[in-house]
Amino acid sequence: MSSVELGANLAAKLEPFVLMAKSAKGAAAAKLAQDATAASGVFVFAELLDHPNIQELSSSEQHASFYSLLQLFSYKTYQDYLQHKDILPPLNQAQITKLKHLSLVSLAMEHRILPYSTLLQALDMPTIRELEDLIIDAIYMDMIRGKLDQKEQQFEVEYTMGRDLEPGKVEGILAALSSWASTTASVLATLDNKLASLSSRAAAKAAEDEEYDKTVQTILKEVSDKQKESKAAGKKPPLGMLERSNAANVMDSMDVDEPVENFKGKNRK
C-alpha cells in the first residue's frame, strides 16, 4: 500500500467518529473520544480533535481528561501516559496496545535503528518475545516496515506511517525542511561543480590519449616503412656487387697452382 493509499485509509477509519461528533455533546462527546482511541485501525485523530464539540471537552471540568486522552493518542507516547495516568481515564488492553504501537511509530520516525533495549524500556515490555510480537503486529497493520535483527537485538526501520502533529510543531518542521532544502541545494551545487571538473579532466585526458595514439601510430608506420625498405634492398643487391661475386666464384673454381696455359687447354684432347 502506498503512503497516499494509507493516508486515505486512515482518514476513512476516523470519518464515522467525526460524523458522530456533530451531534455529540458533553458525556456523549467524551464517550466518543474514548471509543475512537480504542477502535481498531484508527491511528490519526487530528480531525476529531479539531471538531468544536470535542474541543469543548477541554474546558469542561468533568470531561477535560477525555480531551487529554485524545491528545495522548494523537501525538504523544506510552511514556507520557505513564507520567500522567493519574489524571487520565484508565485504559483498557486495546488502548494500551494501540498506544504502544503509536509510540513505536514515533520512535521509528526519529531513529532508523531501534535497539531492543531502548524499545523494552520505552514501551514497558517485559520480554523480547512480547516486544517482537508487538512489532510484527504493527508491521501487519502497515504502521511500520522493517527488519527484526535478532542477532544484533535491534529493529531496522524502512518505513513508518505519519502521526498527527502537536500544536506548535508545524513551524519547527517547516524550519527543519527549509534548512534541509538549503543544505541539499548547497550539496547539489558542489556536486555539479565536481562533475563539471571531472568532465573537463576526462575530456583533456581523452584528447591526450588520442594525441598519444596518433604519435604511436606514426612511429609504428615509420618503423614498418624502414623495415620494408631494408628487406627490399637485401633482395636486390647492386649490379657491381653481383659482377664481383661471379668473378670470385670463377677464381675459386680454378686451381691456383696450375698455369693459365694448362687451364686453357685442360679439357682439350
Protein Blocks (a to p, Z undefined) as FASTA:
>chain_A
ZZklmmmmmmmmmmmmmmmmmmgghjlmmmmmmmmmmpghiabfklmmmpmklmmmmmpm
klmmmmmmmmmmmmpcfklmmmmmmmgccddfklmmmmmmmmmmmmmmmpmbdcfklmmm
mnopabfklmmmmmmmmmmnomagcdddfknopaddfbdcdddddehklmmmmmmmmmmm
mmmmmmmmmmmmmmmmmmmmmmmmmmmmmmmmmmmmmmmmmmmmmmmmmmmmmmmccfkl
mmmmmmmmmmmmpcfkbcfklmmmmmpZZ
